[in-house]
Structure formats: C-alpha cells, structure tokens
Amino acid sequence: MAWITKNSAETQIERRSEPYLTPQMRDELVNTYLPRYEVRKGALFPALHMIQHHYGWIPHQAMLEIAEVLDITPAEVFDTVTFYEEYWTKPKGEHLISVCRSIACEFCDATKCTEAIKAKLGIDVGETTPDNKLTLIELECIGSCGTAPAALIDEDLHENLTPARCVELIDQIQNGTYKHGGSGAIKGE
Ligand code: FES
C-alpha cells in the first residue's frame, strides 16, 4: 500500500451561509446528548450520526460546527470521521453498491463482479455516477463467506453473485424494477 500525501495547508473548506447543524440539532445535542456524558467530547458520535443520517455525508463545515459545540479541535472530529466507514466525507449516490473484497469473495471471483459493475456504470470504485444514482465501493468481509461472492445494495445482501447477475441488478435499479430484499436481506425483514 502506498501512502498518498495531501497538501492540507492549502485545503479550502467549502462553506455555505446556512449551518449544517440546525438549531433543532444543536438543541438535541446540548440538551439530550451532552448530559449523558462526563465530557463534551463524548457526544461526538451522536453528533456525527445526526449529520450523516440527515445529509447522507459529513461536510467539512459541519465538522467545524460540531467541534465548536463540543469544544474539541476540528482535527479530532476529522480523525473520527475518516476512521469509520459509516461516515462519508463526500456525497454518495441514491443507491450504494458495496462489493466484498475479502478473501473468500476474492477466491470466488468478486473482482470480476466489481469489474463488471465498473464497466456497466463507467465509474471506478469510490465513485458515483454523474446522475448521482449509484455509488460503488468495496468492503471487507460482510459475513456471507459461505455464499461468496457477496455484495450489498444499500442494506440488501446479494449472494452467489456473478458478473451477469451484477449487471442484471444494476439494470433493475436503473429501470426502477429493483425490489429491496436481496437474496438474504440483513436488515428490515
Ligand atoms: S469474505 Fe466476502 S463475505 Fe466474507
């Protein structure tokens, strides 16, 4: 693995006049969550969940706002956001395709599935289609090694995938016939 350095000193933070942390969110954070913790920093996860679930990602401006409310440094917020896969630092598409890349799936040709999806959508891993409909990522083991290769579409588990089946599922999403549930839904059943 190669480390890629970024020139953080020249990073420009995009700002909008309206805060991401709305008055309601601030109120909930201060009056509901902060009293539960010994130190203000303890409410960092609830604050991040609020922003992530409301906007689908966590803009840098929101990280600054959270740091100010919790009286911690923006770097501490940024470190936490970038450590967990749950948190997104850029917007993602309406649907998230997550292909498992761990060893059982890799042995069972998950890479071919990923390549088929990339070719079908014309994007790379980590990218979103120009219409903001689909984002493709790879994940580590999603606990379905016995039915590898496996992938998630949003929260639906799809097992025993083939490149052709991946393309078929994308066709269904694009033409509006995709039905949530997958071949073994892991949530919401
Ligand atoms: S290795 Fe892919 S589900 Fe476990």
Boltz pocket constraint, residues with backbone or C-beta under 6 A from the ligand:
constraints:
  - pocket:
      binder: B
      contacts: [[A, 100], [A, 101], [A, 102], [A, 103], [A, 104], [A, 105], [A, 106], [A, 140], [A, 141], [A, 142], [A, 143], [A, 144], [A, 145], [A, 146], [A, 148], [A, 149], [A, 150]]
      max_distance: 6.0
